[in-house]
């Protein structure tokens, strides 16, 4: 499995709009086992996005999906920057639903 | 929803043993919508544990479960320390399976 843990800062006041864009874009991505968008509890402009994929290839391929392309286009102006981005290797757990 | 993103360092060489303890302890926890254990790709002793709960109360209550008590007892000697621990507010996404 392949995983990403991203800590993203939205442009001021745009966090919830960005979260909506990300959640809409994440529907129906082949090989995506988990994709969760969460509000940071300390930074009012920051989100955490945690992703689990069956492989890094599936993650890479998702970037070509029309829905993801649209989300990237809509989301980019709402992103101030990445606080951190970690590639991880998920081993298992609860909530890894194959789609 | 209530979420936790933990970055844990195992005692040297014990990462996979710790991961197994955590994964075994995480089965059947009421209110747990997602619980993923992942290897850090840069630190050979570090794990990421990402959790989503229906409420902080469910997370708190899980600490009383016998399976979790056993995991805490078995896991504690394998933990060197927490690199970081973030409380978050999950908004939604893929792979949030109600148990």
N, CA and C atoms of all chains as a GROMACS GRO file, in nm:
protein
  594
    1UNK      N    1   0.084  -0.120   0.000
    1UNK     CA    2   0.000   0.000   0.000
    1UNK      C    3   0.088   0.125   0.000
    2UNK      N    4   0.028   0.233  -0.039
    2UNK     CA    5   0.098   0.361  -0.048
    2UNK      C    6   0.013   0.466   0.024
    3UNK      N    7   0.076   0.552   0.100
    3UNK     CA    8   0.000   0.652   0.174
    3UNK      C    9   0.061   0.790   0.169
    4UNK      N   10  -0.021   0.889   0.188
    4UNK     CA   11   0.023   1.028   0.195
    4UNK      C   12  -0.045   1.094   0.315
    5UNK      N   13   0.033   1.172   0.388
    5UNK     CA   14  -0.022   1.254   0.495
    5UNK      C   15   0.019   1.397   0.464
    6UNK      N   16  -0.081   1.478   0.429
    6UNK     CA   17  -0.053   1.615   0.388
    6UNK      C   18  -0.110   1.716   0.487
    7UNK      N   19  -0.034   1.818   0.514
    7UNK     CA   20  -0.078   1.927   0.601
    7UNK      C   21  -0.077   2.052   0.515
    8UNK      N   22  -0.196   2.100   0.482
    8UNK     CA   23  -0.212   2.204   0.382
    8UNK      C   24  -0.267   2.330   0.447
    9UNK      N   25  -0.213   2.445   0.410
    9UNK     CA   26  -0.270   2.571   0.457
    9UNK      C   27  -0.346   2.637   0.343
   10UNK      N   28  -0.475   2.666   0.370
   10UNK     CA   29  -0.558   2.734   0.272
   10UNK      C   30  -0.530   2.884   0.277
   11UNK      N   31  -0.565   2.953   0.170
   11UNK     CA   32  -0.562   3.098   0.175
   11UNK      C   33  -0.663   3.141   0.282
   12UNK      N   34  -0.635   3.253   0.352
   12UNK     CA   35  -0.716   3.289   0.470
   12UNK      C   36  -0.866   3.289   0.444
   13UNK      N   37  -0.940   3.216   0.526
   13UNK     CA   38  -1.085   3.210   0.515
   13UNK      C   39  -1.138   3.106   0.417
   14UNK      N   40  -1.048   3.040   0.345
   14UNK     CA   41  -1.093   2.948   0.240
   14UNK      C   42  -1.084   2.801   0.278
   15UNK      N   43  -1.059   2.773   0.404
   15UNK     CA   44  -1.038   2.632   0.441
   15UNK      C   45  -1.157   2.544   0.408
   16UNK      N   46  -1.279   2.585   0.443
   16UNK     CA   47  -1.392   2.497   0.420
   16UNK      C   48  -1.424   2.482   0.271
   17UNK      N   49  -1.402   2.589   0.195
   17UNK     CA   50  -1.419   2.577   0.049
   17UNK      C   51  -1.320   2.478  -0.009
   18UNK      N   52  -1.196   2.486   0.037
   18UNK     CA   53  -1.094   2.393  -0.012
   18UNK      C   54  -1.130   2.250   0.027
   19UNK      N   55  -1.176   2.231   0.150
   19UNK     CA   56  -1.214   2.096   0.195
   19UNK      C   57  -1.324   2.039   0.106
   20UNK      N   58  -1.421   2.123   0.069
   20UNK     CA   59  -1.531   2.076  -0.014
   20UNK      C   60  -1.480   2.035  -0.153
   21UNK      N   61  -1.392   2.115  -0.207
   21UNK     CA   62  -1.334   2.082  -0.338
   21UNK      C   63  -1.260   1.949  -0.332
   22UNK      N   64  -1.181   1.931  -0.227
   22UNK     CA   65  -1.102   1.807  -0.214
   22UNK      C   66  -1.193   1.686  -0.196
   23UNK      N   67  -1.297   1.701  -0.115
   23UNK     CA   68  -1.388   1.588  -0.090
   23UNK      C   69  -1.467   1.552  -0.216
   24UNK      N   70  -1.511   1.653  -0.290
   24UNK     CA   71  -1.583   1.624  -0.414
   24UNK      C   72  -1.491   1.555  -0.516
   25UNK      N   73  -1.367   1.599  -0.520
   25UNK     CA   74  -1.274   1.542  -0.619
   25UNK      C   75  -1.230   1.401  -0.586
   26UNK      N   76  -1.249   1.361  -0.461
   26UNK     CA   77  -1.195   1.232  -0.417
   26UNK      C   78  -1.291   1.116  -0.437
   27UNK      N   79  -1.409   1.145  -0.493
   27UNK     CA   80  -1.506   1.036  -0.510
   27UNK      C   81  -1.471   0.948  -0.629
   28UNK      N   82  -1.482   0.817  -0.608
   28UNK     CA   83  -1.469   0.724  -0.721
   28UNK      C   84  -1.330   0.715  -0.781
   29UNK      N   85  -1.227   0.727  -0.699
   29UNK     CA   86  -1.090   0.714  -0.750
   29UNK      C   87  -1.047   0.567  -0.739
   30UNK      N   88  -1.022   0.500  -0.852
   30UNK     CA   89  -0.982   0.358  -0.846
   30UNK      C   90  -0.855   0.338  -0.765
   31UNK      N   91  -0.858   0.239  -0.677
   31UNK     CA   92  -0.740   0.207  -0.596
   31UNK      C   93  -0.728   0.289  -0.470
   32UNK      N   94  -0.820   0.382  -0.450
   32UNK     CA   95  -0.816   0.465  -0.327
   32UNK      C   96  -0.889   0.392  -0.215
   33UNK      N   97  -0.816   0.356  -0.110
   33UNK     CA   98  -0.874   0.279   0.000
   33UNK      C   99  -0.922   0.369   0.113
   34UNK      N  100  -0.865   0.489   0.121
   34UNK     CA  101  -0.905   0.584   0.224
   34UNK      C  102  -0.858   0.722   0.181
   35UNK      N  103  -0.945   0.822   0.207
   35UNK     CA  104  -0.911   0.960   0.176
   35UNK      C  105  -0.992   1.046   0.271
   36UNK      N  106  -0.926   1.102   0.370
   36UNK     CA  107  -0.997   1.176   0.475
   36UNK      C  108  -0.945   1.319   0.481
   37UNK      N  109  -1.038   1.413   0.482
   37UNK     CA  110  -1.005   1.555   0.495
   37UNK      C  111  -1.048   1.600   0.634
   38UNK      N  112  -0.955   1.664   0.707
   38UNK     CA  113  -0.984   1.704   0.845
   38UNK      C  114  -0.934   1.846   0.871
   39UNK      N  115  -1.010   1.916   0.954
   39UNK     CA  116  -0.966   2.049   0.999
   39UNK      C  117  -0.859   2.036   1.106
   40UNK      N  118  -0.754   2.115   1.094
   40UNK     CA  119  -0.654   2.128   1.200
   40UNK      C  120  -0.724   2.194   1.320
   41UNK      N  121  -0.692   2.149   1.440
   41UNK     CA  122  -0.759   2.207   1.557
   41UNK      C  123  -0.685   2.329   1.612
   42UNK      N  124  -0.567   2.358   1.559
   42UNK     CA  125  -0.491   2.471   1.613
   42UNK      C  126  -0.474   2.585   1.512
   43UNK      N  127  -0.476   2.552   1.383
   43UNK     CA  128  -0.456   2.652   1.278
   43UNK      C  129  -0.586   2.664   1.199
   44UNK      N  130  -0.656   2.778   1.209
   44UNK     CA  131  -0.789   2.790   1.148
   44UNK      C  132  -0.787   2.786   0.996
   45UNK      N  133  -0.669   2.794   0.936
   45UNK     CA  134  -0.661   2.788   0.791
   45UNK      C  135  -0.606   2.655   0.740
   46UNK      N  136  -0.577   2.563   0.831
   46UNK     CA  137  -0.507   2.441   0.788
   46UNK      C  138  -0.596   2.318   0.784
   47UNK      N  139  -0.569   2.231   0.688
   47UNK     CA  140  -0.634   2.101   0.673
   47UNK      C  141  -0.529   1.991   0.677
   48UNK      N  142  -0.572   1.873   0.717
   48UNK     CA  143  -0.493   1.751   0.701
   48UNK      C  144  -0.564   1.663   0.600
   49UNK      N  145  -0.490   1.609   0.506
   49UNK     CA  146  -0.546   1.514   0.410
   49UNK      C  147  -0.465   1.385   0.423
   50UNK      N  148  -0.533   1.277   0.463
   50UNK     CA  149  -0.465   1.149   0.479
   50UNK      C  150  -0.520   1.052   0.375
   51UNK      N  151  -0.431   0.990   0.301
   51UNK     CA  152  -0.470   0.906   0.188
   51UNK      C  153  -0.406   0.768   0.198
   52UNK      N  154  -0.482   0.664   0.163
   52UNK     CA  155  -0.427   0.529   0.149
   52UNK      C  156  -0.468   0.476   0.011
   53UNK      N  157  -0.370   0.426  -0.061
   53UNK     CA  158  -0.390   0.372  -0.196
   53UNK      C  159  -0.339   0.228  -0.200
   54UNK      N  160  -0.396   0.149  -0.293
   54UNK     CA  161  -0.346   0.011  -0.305
   54UNK      C  162  -0.203   0.010  -0.360
   55UNK      N  163  -0.165   0.116  -0.432
   55UNK     CA  164  -0.028   0.126  -0.485
   55UNK      C  165   0.000   0.271  -0.521
   56UNK      N  166   0.129   0.305  -0.533
   56UNK     CA  167   0.163   0.440  -0.575
   56UNK      C  168   0.120   0.464  -0.720
   57UNK      N  169   0.113   0.355  -0.798
   57UNK     CA  170   0.069   0.369  -0.937
   57UNK      C  171  -0.077   0.416  -0.943
   58UNK      N  172  -0.162   0.362  -0.856
   58UNK     CA  173  -0.302   0.406  -0.854
   58UNK      C  174  -0.311   0.553  -0.816
   59UNK      N  175  -0.228   0.595  -0.720
   59UNK     CA  176  -0.229   0.736  -0.684
   59UNK      C  177  -0.186   0.821  -0.803
   60UNK      N  178  -0.081   0.779  -0.869
   60UNK     CA  179  -0.030   0.854  -0.984
   60UNK      C  180  -0.139   0.862  -1.093
   61UNK      N  181  -0.204   0.747  -1.120
   61UNK     CA  182  -0.305   0.742  -1.226
   61UNK      C  183  -0.424   0.832  -1.195
   62UNK      N  184  -0.454   0.852  -1.065
   62UNK     CA  185  -0.571   0.932  -1.028
   62UNK      C  186  -0.558   1.076  -1.078
   63UNK      N  187  -0.436   1.121  -1.095
   63UNK     CA  188  -0.415   1.258  -1.139
   63UNK      C  189  -0.467   1.284  -1.280
   64UNK      N  190  -0.490   1.175  -1.353
   64UNK     CA  191  -0.542   1.190  -1.489
   64UNK      C  192  -0.694   1.189  -1.495
   65UNK      N  193  -0.760   1.155  -1.385
   65UNK     CA  194  -0.907   1.151  -1.385
   65UNK      C  195  -0.964   1.292  -1.403
   66UNK      N  196  -1.072   1.302  -1.480
   66UNK     CA  197  -1.133   1.433  -1.504
   66UNK      C  198  -1.175   1.499  -1.372
   67UNK      N  199  -1.232   1.419  -1.280
   67UNK     CA  200  -1.278   1.473  -1.152
   67UNK      C  201  -1.161   1.529  -1.070
   68UNK      N  202  -1.047   1.464  -1.079
   68UNK     CA  203  -0.931   1.510  -1.004
   68UNK      C  204  -0.869   1.633  -1.071
   69UNK      N  205  -0.867   1.631  -1.203
   69UNK     CA  206  -0.818   1.749  -1.276
   69UNK      C  207  -0.902   1.872  -1.240
   70UNK      N  208  -1.033   1.852  -1.233
   70UNK     CA  209  -1.122   1.963  -1.197
   70UNK      C  210  -1.096   2.012  -1.055
   71UNK      N  211  -1.074   1.915  -0.964
   71UNK     CA  212  -1.047   1.952  -0.825
   71UNK      C  213  -0.915   2.027  -0.813
   72UNK      N  214  -0.815   1.984  -0.890
   72UNK     CA  215  -0.685   2.053  -0.885
   72UNK      C  216  -0.703   2.198  -0.935
   73UNK      N  217  -0.777   2.213  -1.043
   73UNK     CA  218  -0.798   2.347  -1.099
   73UNK      C  219  -0.875   2.437  -1.002
   74UNK      N  220  -0.977   2.379  -0.939
   74UNK     CA  221  -1.060   2.457  -0.846
   74UNK      C  222  -0.988   2.482  -0.714
   75UNK      N  223  -0.905   2.386  -0.672
   75UNK     CA  224  -0.842   2.395  -0.542
   75UNK      C  225  -0.716   2.480  -0.538
   76UNK      N  226  -0.644   2.482  -0.649
   76UNK     CA  227  -0.513   2.550  -0.649
   76UNK      C  228  -0.520   2.694  -0.596
   77UNK      N  229  -0.616   2.776  -0.644
   77UNK     CA  230  -0.619   2.915  -0.594
   77UNK      C  231  -0.657   2.927  -0.447
   78UNK      N  232  -0.705   2.817  -0.387
   78UNK     CA  233  -0.744   2.820  -0.245
   78UNK      C  234  -0.633   2.771  -0.153
   79UNK      N  235  -0.519   2.730  -0.212
   79UNK     CA  236  -0.409   2.675  -0.133
   79UNK      C  237  -0.298   2.778  -0.116
   80UNK      N  238  -0.265   2.807   0.010
   80UNK     CA  239  -0.153   2.897   0.037
   80UNK      C  240  -0.022   2.820   0.027
   81UNK      N  241  -0.022   2.698   0.078
   81UNK     CA  242   0.099   2.617   0.068
   81UNK      C  243   0.089   2.490   0.149
   82UNK      N  244   0.187   2.402   0.130
   82UNK     CA  245   0.195   2.279   0.206
   82UNK      C  246   0.283   2.302   0.329
   83UNK      N  247   0.228   2.274   0.447
   83UNK     CA  248   0.308   2.280   0.569
   83UNK      C  249   0.401   2.159   0.572
   84UNK      N  250   0.346   2.043   0.534
   84UNK     CA  251   0.425   1.920   0.532
   84UNK      C  252   0.354   1.819   0.442
   85UNK      N  253   0.432   1.727   0.389
   85UNK     CA  254   0.378   1.620   0.305
   85UNK      C  255   0.465   1.498   0.326
   86UNK      N  256   0.405   1.393   0.380
   86UNK     CA  257   0.480   1.272   0.414
   86UNK      C  258   0.431   1.154   0.331
   87UNK      N  259   0.522   1.087   0.264
   87UNK     CA  260   0.489   0.960   0.200
   87UNK      C  261   0.507   0.850   0.305
   88UNK      N  262   0.408   0.761   0.316
   88UNK     CA  263   0.416   0.654   0.416
   88UNK      C  264   0.377   0.521   0.351
   89UNK      N  265   0.404   0.414   0.427
   89UNK     CA  266   0.369   0.280   0.380
   89UNK      C  267   0.268   0.217   0.475
   90UNK      N  268   0.138   0.230   0.444
   90UNK     CA  269   0.037   0.174   0.534
   90UNK      C  270   0.049   0.022   0.542
   91UNK      N  271   0.031  -0.030   0.664
   91UNK     CA  272   0.044  -0.174   0.688
   91UNK      C  273  -0.091  -0.241   0.704
   92UNK      N  274  -0.193  -0.166   0.740
   92UNK     CA  275  -0.325  -0.222   0.758
   92UNK      C  276  -0.405  -0.137   0.855
   93UNK      N  277  -0.521  -0.192   0.895
   93UNK     CA  278  -0.602  -0.121   0.991
   93UNK      C  279  -0.750  -0.129   0.960
   94UNK      N  280  -0.822  -0.038   1.020
   94UNK     CA  281  -0.967  -0.031   1.007
   94UNK      C  282  -1.002   0.074   0.902
   95UNK      N  283  -1.104   0.046   0.819
   95UNK     CA  284  -1.154   0.149   0.728
   95UNK      C  285  -1.082   0.155   0.595
   96UNK      N  286  -1.016   0.048   0.556
   96UNK     CA  287  -0.950   0.046   0.426
   96UNK      C  288  -1.040  -0.030   0.328
   97UNK      N  289  -1.137   0.045   0.272
   97UNK     CA  290  -1.238  -0.019   0.189
   97UNK      C  291  -1.195  -0.015   0.043
   98UNK      N  292  -1.186  -0.130  -0.016
   98UNK     CA  293  -1.150  -0.137  -0.159
   98UNK      C  294  -1.266  -0.084  -0.241
   99UNK      N  295  -1.235  -0.001  -0.341
   99UNK     CA  296  -1.337   0.053  -0.429
   99UNK      C  297  -1.318  -0.004  -0.568
  100UNK      N  298  -1.709   1.446   1.404
  100UNK     CA  299  -1.609   1.340   1.410
  100UNK      C  300  -1.485   1.392   1.482
  101UNK      N  301  -1.406   1.300   1.528
  101UNK     CA  302  -1.284   1.331   1.603
  101UNK      C  303  -1.169   1.251   1.543
  102UNK      N  304  -1.055   1.315   1.526
  102UNK     CA  305  -0.943   1.244   1.464
  102UNK      C  306  -0.813   1.270   1.536
  103UNK      N  307  -0.723   1.175   1.519
  103UNK     CA  308  -0.588   1.188   1.573
  103UNK      C  309  -0.488   1.148   1.466
  104UNK      N  310  -0.381   1.226   1.456
  104UNK     CA  311  -0.270   1.191   1.369
  104UNK      C  312  -0.146   1.185   1.457
  105UNK      N  313  -0.095   1.064   1.475
  105UNK     CA  314   0.019   1.046   1.565
  105UNK      C  315   0.143   1.002   1.489
  106UNK      N  316   0.255   1.057   1.527
  106UNK     CA  317   0.384   1.020   1.468
  106UNK      C  318   0.467   0.965   1.584
  107UNK      N  319   0.487   0.833   1.582
  107UNK     CA  320   0.544   0.763   1.697
  107UNK      C  321   0.680   0.704   1.659
  108UNK      N  322   0.776   0.717   1.750
  108UNK     CA  323   0.904   0.650   1.725
  108UNK      C  324   0.915   0.528   1.817
  109UNK      N  325   0.938   0.412   1.754
  109UNK     CA  326   0.957   0.289   1.830
  109UNK      C  327   1.099   0.282   1.882
  110UNK      N  328   1.117   0.200   1.986
  110UNK     CA  329   1.255   0.171   2.028
  110UNK      C  330   1.324   0.102   1.910
  111UNK      N  331   1.457   0.125   1.894
  111UNK     CA  332   1.526   0.081   1.773
  111UNK      C  333   1.502  -0.067   1.740
  112UNK      N  334   1.459  -0.090   1.617
  112UNK     CA  335   1.436  -0.226   1.571
  112UNK      C  336   1.298  -0.282   1.602
  113UNK      N  337   1.218  -0.209   1.676
  113UNK     CA  338   1.089  -0.263   1.723
  113UNK      C  339   0.969  -0.210   1.647
  114UNK      N  340   0.992  -0.139   1.537
  114UNK     CA  341   0.880  -0.076   1.467
  114UNK      C  342   0.773  -0.176   1.424
  115UNK      N  343   0.814  -0.286   1.360
  115UNK     CA  344   0.713  -0.379   1.309
  115UNK      C  345   0.640  -0.451   1.422
  116UNK      N  346   0.711  -0.478   1.530
  116UNK     CA  347   0.644  -0.539   1.646
  116UNK      C  348   0.541  -0.443   1.703
  117UNK      N  349   0.577  -0.317   1.712
  117UNK     CA  350   0.483  -0.217   1.763
  117UNK      C  351   0.362  -0.205   1.671
  118UNK      N  352   0.386  -0.205   1.541
  118UNK     CA  353   0.276  -0.194   1.445
  118UNK      C  354   0.178  -0.310   1.464
  119UNK      N  355   0.233  -0.430   1.485
  119UNK     CA  356   0.147  -0.548   1.501
  119UNK      C  357   0.062  -0.535   1.628
  120UNK      N  358   0.124  -0.490   1.734
  120UNK     CA  359   0.050  -0.470   1.860
  120UNK      C  360  -0.063  -0.370   1.840
  121UNK      N  361  -0.033  -0.259   1.771
  121UNK     CA  362  -0.134  -0.155   1.750
  121UNK      C  363  -0.248  -0.206   1.663
  122UNK      N  364  -0.214  -0.279   1.557
  122UNK     CA  365  -0.317  -0.329   1.466
  122UNK      C  366  -0.405  -0.433   1.534
  123UNK      N  367  -0.344  -0.520   1.613
  123UNK     CA  368  -0.425  -0.619   1.686
  123UNK      C  369  -0.517  -0.553   1.787
  124UNK      N  370  -0.467  -0.449   1.852
  124UNK     CA  371  -0.546  -0.382   1.955
  124UNK      C  372  -0.660  -0.299   1.898
  125UNK      N  373  -0.652  -0.267   1.768
  125UNK     CA  374  -0.748  -0.173   1.709
  125UNK      C  375  -0.874  -0.241   1.655
  126UNK      N  376  -0.878  -0.373   1.667
  126UNK     CA  377  -0.995  -0.444   1.611
  126UNK      C  378  -1.118  -0.429   1.701
  127UNK      N  379  -1.232  -0.402   1.636
  127UNK     CA  380  -1.359  -0.406   1.709
  127UNK      C  381  -1.378  -0.295   1.811
  128UNK      N  382  -1.325  -0.177   1.782
  128UNK     CA  383  -1.342  -0.065   1.874
  128UNK      C  384  -1.468   0.012   1.835
  129UNK      N  385  -1.571   0.015   1.922
  129UNK     CA  386  -1.696   0.085   1.887
  129UNK      C  387  -1.672   0.233   1.857
  130UNK      N  388  -1.730   0.281   1.748
  130UNK     CA  389  -1.717   0.422   1.712
  130UNK      C  390  -1.592   0.455   1.634
  131UNK      N  391  -1.507   0.354   1.612
  131UNK     CA  392  -1.385   0.378   1.533
  131UNK      C  393  -1.417   0.363   1.384
  132UNK      N  394  -1.404   0.473   1.310
  132UNK     CA  395  -1.438   0.471   1.167
  132UNK      C  396  -1.317   0.443   1.080
  133UNK      N  397  -1.200   0.471   1.131
  133UNK     CA  398  -1.076   0.444   1.056
  133UNK      C  399  -0.961   0.442   1.154
  134UNK      N  400  -0.867   0.348   1.132
  134UNK     CA  401  -0.747   0.337   1.217
  134UNK      C  402  -0.641   0.273   1.129
  135UNK      N  403  -0.545   0.353   1.086
  135UNK     CA  404  -0.444   0.305   0.991
  135UNK      C  405  -0.306   0.322   1.052
  136UNK      N  406  -0.228   0.215   1.046
  136UNK     CA  407  -0.089   0.218   1.092
  136UNK      C  408   0.001   0.211   0.970
  137UNK      N  409   0.097   0.305   0.961
  137UNK     CA  410   0.183   0.314   0.842
  137UNK      C  411   0.328   0.335   0.884
  138UNK      N  412   0.418   0.276   0.804
  138UNK     CA  413   0.560   0.300   0.825
  138UNK      C  414   0.600   0.436   0.770
  139UNK      N  415   0.679   0.510   0.845
  139UNK     CA  416   0.741   0.632   0.794
  139UNK      C  417   0.840   0.593   0.685
  140UNK      N  418   0.846   0.670   0.578
  140UNK     CA  419   0.937   0.632   0.468
  140UNK      C  420   1.077   0.690   0.488
  141UNK      N  421   1.096   0.775   0.587
  141UNK     CA  422   1.228   0.836   0.605
  141UNK      C  423   1.297   0.794   0.735
  142UNK      N  424   1.217   0.757   0.835
  142UNK     CA  425   1.272   0.720   0.966
  142UNK      C  426   1.239   0.573   0.990
  143UNK      N  427   1.340   0.486   0.992
  143UNK     CA  428   1.317   0.340   0.999
  143UNK      C  429   1.254   0.296   1.130
  144UNK      N  430   1.252   0.384   1.229
  144UNK     CA  431   1.192   0.347   1.357
  144UNK      C  432   1.055   0.412   1.379
  145UNK      N  433   1.006   0.488   1.282
  145UNK     CA  434   0.885   0.567   1.306
  145UNK      C  435   0.762   0.511   1.236
  146UNK      N  436   0.650   0.527   1.303
  146UNK     CA  437   0.518   0.491   1.251
  146UNK      C  438   0.428   0.614   1.253
  147UNK      N  439   0.330   0.613   1.162
  147UNK     CA  440   0.220   0.709   1.168
  147UNK      C  441   0.093   0.632   1.201
  148UNK      N  442   0.014   0.683   1.293
  148UNK     CA  443  -0.115   0.622   1.326
  148UNK      C  444  -0.220   0.730   1.304
  149UNK      N  445  -0.311   0.705   1.210
  149UNK     CA  446  -0.416   0.802   1.181
  149UNK      C  447  -0.550   0.740   1.220
  150UNK      N  448  -0.626   0.813   1.298
  150UNK     CA  449  -0.751   0.761   1.356
  150UNK      C  450  -0.867   0.855   1.326
  151UNK      N  451  -0.984   0.796   1.297
  151UNK     CA  452  -1.108   0.873   1.286
  151UNK      C  453  -1.212   0.804   1.373
  152UNK      N  454  -1.276   0.883   1.458
  152UNK     CA  455  -1.379   0.834   1.550
  152UNK      C  456  -1.508   0.911   1.528
  153UNK      N  457  -1.622   0.848   1.561
  153UNK     CA  458  -1.748   0.921   1.548
  153UNK      C  459  -1.756   1.036   1.649
  154UNK      N  460  -1.681   1.024   1.760
  154UNK     CA  461  -1.679   1.130   1.861
  154UNK      C  462  -1.556   1.112   1.949
  155UNK      N  463  -1.518   1.219   2.018
  155UNK     CA  464  -1.405   1.207   2.110
  155UNK      C  465  -1.443   1.116   2.228
  156UNK      N  466  -1.573   1.110   2.259
  156UNK     CA  467  -1.618   1.023   2.368
  156UNK      C  468  -1.591   0.876   2.333
  157UNK      N  469  -1.615   0.838   2.206
  157UNK     CA  470  -1.588   0.699   2.166
  157UNK      C  471  -1.439   0.669   2.178
  158UNK      N  472  -1.356   0.766   2.138
  158UNK     CA  473  -1.212   0.745   2.151
  158UNK      C  474  -1.175   0.726   2.298
  159UNK      N  475  -1.228   0.812   2.381
  159UNK     CA  476  -1.198   0.804   2.524
  159UNK      C  477  -1.243   0.669   2.582
  160UNK      N  478  -1.365   0.628   2.541
  160UNK     CA  479  -1.419   0.502   2.593
  160UNK      C  480  -1.336   0.382   2.551
  161UNK      N  481  -1.272   0.390   2.434
  161UNK     CA  482  -1.195   0.276   2.382
  161UNK      C  483  -1.081   0.239   2.476
  162UNK      N  484  -1.034   0.336   2.552
  162UNK     CA  485  -0.921   0.309   2.641
  162UNK      C  486  -0.957   0.212   2.753
  163UNK      N  487  -1.086   0.192   2.774
  163UNK     CA  488  -1.130   0.098   2.877
  163UNK      C  489  -1.148  -0.044   2.824
  164UNK      N  490  -1.144  -0.062   2.692
  164UNK     CA  491  -1.162  -0.196   2.635
  164UNK      C  492  -1.045  -0.286   2.674
  165UNK      N  493  -1.076  -0.413   2.703
  165UNK     CA  494  -0.970  -0.506   2.743
  165UNK      C  495  -0.864  -0.517   2.633
  166UNK      N  496  -0.907  -0.522   2.506
  166UNK     CA  497  -0.813  -0.537   2.395
  166UNK      C  498  -0.719  -0.417   2.386
  167UNK      N  499  -0.771  -0.300   2.415
  167UNK     CA  500  -0.689  -0.179   2.410
  167UNK      C  501  -0.596  -0.172   2.530
  168UNK      N  502  -0.646  -0.211   2.646
  168UNK     CA  503  -0.561  -0.218   2.766
  168UNK      C  504  -0.442  -0.311   2.741
  169UNK      N  505  -0.470  -0.425   2.678
  169UNK     CA  506  -0.363  -0.522   2.649
  169UNK      C  507  -0.263  -0.462   2.550
  170UNK      N  508  -0.315  -0.391   2.449
  170UNK     CA  509  -0.225  -0.331   2.349
  170UNK      C  510  -0.140  -0.222   2.413
  171UNK      N  511  -0.198  -0.145   2.503
  171UNK     CA  512  -0.120  -0.040   2.570
  171UNK      C  513  -0.008  -0.104   2.653
  172UNK      N  514  -0.042  -0.212   2.725
  172UNK     CA  515   0.059  -0.279   2.808
  172UNK      C  516   0.170  -0.340   2.722
  173UNK      N  517   0.130  -0.400   2.609
  173UNK     CA  518   0.230  -0.465   2.523
  173UNK      C  519   0.308  -0.362   2.442
  174UNK      N  520   0.244  -0.251   2.408
  174UNK     CA  521   0.308  -0.154   2.320
  174UNK      C  522   0.400  -0.056   2.392
  175UNK      N  523   0.369  -0.026   2.517
  175UNK     CA  524   0.443   0.079   2.588
  175UNK      C  525   0.595   0.057   2.586
  176UNK      N  526   0.644  -0.065   2.616
  176UNK     CA  527   0.790  -0.083   2.616
  176UNK      C  528   0.852  -0.074   2.477
  177UNK      N  529   0.770  -0.074   2.373
  177UNK     CA  530   0.823  -0.066   2.236
  177UNK      C  531   0.822   0.077   2.183
  178UNK      N  532   0.774   0.171   2.264
  178UNK     CA  533   0.763   0.311   2.219
  178UNK      C  534   0.875   0.395   2.280
  179UNK      N  535   0.952   0.458   2.191
  179UNK     CA  536   1.056   0.550   2.239
  179UNK      C  537   0.994   0.686   2.273
  180UNK      N  538   0.902   0.730   2.189
  180UNK     CA  539   0.835   0.857   2.218
  180UNK      C  540   0.746   0.901   2.103
  181UNK      N  541   0.669   1.004   2.130
  181UNK     CA  542   0.585   1.063   2.027
  181UNK      C  543   0.661   1.178   1.961
  182UNK      N  544   0.674   1.172   1.828
  182UNK     CA  545   0.734   1.283   1.754
  182UNK      C  546   0.633   1.398   1.747
  183UNK      N  547   0.507   1.361   1.724
  183UNK     CA  548   0.401   1.461   1.716
  183UNK      C  549   0.267   1.392   1.735
  184UNK      N  550   0.169   1.467   1.781
  184UNK     CA  551   0.034   1.414   1.801
  184UNK      C  552  -0.064   1.530   1.777
  185UNK      N  553  -0.144   1.516   1.674
  185UNK     CA  554  -0.235   1.624   1.634
  185UNK      C  555  -0.379   1.578   1.651
  186UNK      N  556  -0.458   1.656   1.721
  186UNK     CA  557  -0.602   1.634   1.724
  186UNK      C  558  -0.663   1.709   1.605
  187UNK      N  559  -0.750   1.642   1.531
  187UNK     CA  560  -0.811   1.704   1.413
  187UNK      C  561  -0.961   1.679   1.412
  188UNK      N  562  -1.028   1.752   1.324
  188UNK     CA  563  -1.173   1.736   1.308
  188UNK      C  564  -1.203   1.687   1.166
  189UNK      N  565  -1.217   1.555   1.149
  189UNK     CA  566  -1.245   1.502   1.014
  189UNK      C  567  -1.380   1.551   0.964
  190UNK      N  568  -1.383   1.586   0.835
  190UNK     CA  569  -1.505   1.638   0.774
  190UNK      C  570  -1.574   1.533   0.688
  191UNK      N  571  -1.499   1.434   0.641
  191UNK     CA  572  -1.557   1.331   0.555
  191UNK      C  573  -1.451   1.269   0.470
  192UNK      N  574  -1.498   1.187   0.374
  192UNK     CA  575  -1.404   1.127   0.281
  192UNK      C  576  -1.437   0.983   0.250
  193UNK      N  577  -1.338   0.915   0.199
  193UNK     CA  578  -1.350   0.775   0.157
  193UNK      C  579  -1.297   0.686   0.268
  194UNK      N  580  -1.366   0.572   0.293
  194UNK     CA  581  -1.311   0.473   0.385
  194UNK      C  582  -1.347   0.496   0.530
  195UNK      N  583  -1.455   0.570   0.553
  195UNK     CA  584  -1.499   0.590   0.692
  195UNK      C  585  -1.614   0.493   0.720
  196UNK      N  586  -1.578   0.371   0.753
  196UNK     CA  587  -1.678   0.266   0.768
  196UNK      C  588  -1.724   0.259   0.912
  197UNK      N  589  -1.852   0.272   0.930
  197UNK     CA  590  -1.908   0.264   1.065
  197UNK      C  591  -1.903   0.120   1.112
  198UNK      N  592  -1.860   0.100   1.236
  198UNK     CA  593  -1.851  -0.035   1.294
  198UNK      C  594  -1.952  -0.045   1.407
   0.00000   0.00000   0.00000
